[in-house]
Amino acid sequence: MFSLKGKTVVVTGGAKGIGRGISLAMARCGAQVVVSGRDAQALDAVAAQLRALDVEALTVQGDITRADDRQRLIQATLERFGVINGWINNAGSAAPSDVGPLDTIDEGQWDRVVDLNLKAAFFAAQAAARSMTQGGSIVNISSRSASYPNPGTGHYGAAKAALENLTRTMAAEWGHRGIRVNAVAPGVVMTDELAKVFNTESRIRRQVETVPLQRLGTPDDIGPLCAYLVSDESSWTSGALIPVNGGSFVPMGYLGYLHRVNAQGNNT
């Protein structure tokens, strides 16, 4: 992969799932990696893996939706390494308790999902950009949910769609400062959390059948592209929205929705 030796890269939500895969990809390319997240045990585990790859690693526990925690992450990184070259805005999700049909979503569910996936991502990117006095690269982790119907997680898709729009505006406004901003939109990636949802062979098979490459993604499939976008080899790439989905453009949520509707119809 591309060399990131001498570069410092921050990965939010970088201790689990896709974020962990990104953190390890950065380390394999030689970067100094700063990982943030809320789970202290997971942070310790990924730090050990990063150091085993013979790179410097720093973990900063905190909640990216909190302004003081975002600033503490910036300060800790600059105090340790003096510079931020890459910032991967990976933290984001929708808790099972916060999803549901649009006609049942309440304001609390909406706010928790949008605050994490849009508001926190924007202000984290803003804080990173302010610290990149010598230029740098910001990568926003979006989702294919940004581009397609998402029954059950409509507010998550809306937040990711807005993040993609902001990505292009960030690229336009910050480009003259040498800051590149791009978005990566993963398809269905089989993380430990998703495995709790895709817990039957039939559910997995329905998804695999929509993927031309005939497999679901893994956390290690996303990191290499992020490494490229941080590297000097991508120095003329900015404002791009790049899907990584095995060639699949079928909405995950829509398949589940159709399955539920058909099941209800068969019971009437």
Stockholm file with secondary structure:
# STOCKHOLM 1.0

chainA/1-268         MFSLKGKTVVVTGGAKGIGRGISLAMARCGAQVVVSGRDAQALDAVAAQLRALDVEALTVQGDITRADDRQRLIQATLERFGVINGWINNAGSAAPSDVGPLDTIDEGQWDRVVDLNLKAAFFAAQAAARSMTQGGSIVNISSRSASYPNPGTGHYGAAKAALENLTRTMAAEWGHRGIRVNAVAPGVVMTDELAKVFNTESRIRRQVETVPLQRLGTPDDIGPLCAYLVSDESSWTSGALIPVNGGSFVPMGYLGYLHRVNAQGNNT
#=GR chainA/1-268 SS CCCCTTCEEEEETTTSHHHHHHHHHHHHTTCEEEEEESCHHHHHHHHHHHHHTTCCEEEEECCTTSHHHHHHHHHHHHHHHSCCCEEEECCCCCCGGGCCCTTTCCHHHHHHHHIIIIIHHHHHHHHHHHHCTTCEEEEEECCGGGTSCCTTCHHHHHHHHHHHHHHHHHHHHHGGGTEEEEEEEECCBCCHHHHHHSCSHHHHHHHHTTCTTSSCBCGGGTHHHHHHHHSGGGTTCCSCEEEESTTCCSCHHHHHHHHHHHHHHHTC
#=GC SS_cons         CCCCTTCEEEEETTTSHHHHHHHHHHHHTTCEEEEEESCHHHHHHHHHHHHHTTCCEEEEECCTTSHHHHHHHHHHHHHHHSCCCEEEECCCCCCGGGCCCTTTCCHHHHHHHHIIIIIHHHHHHHHHHHHCTTCEEEEEECCGGGTSCCTTCHHHHHHHHHHHHHHHHHHHHHGGGTEEEEEEEECCBCCHHHHHHSCSHHHHHHHHTTCTTSSCBCGGGTHHHHHHHHSGGGTTCCSCEEEESTTCCSCHHHHHHHHHHHHHHHTC
//
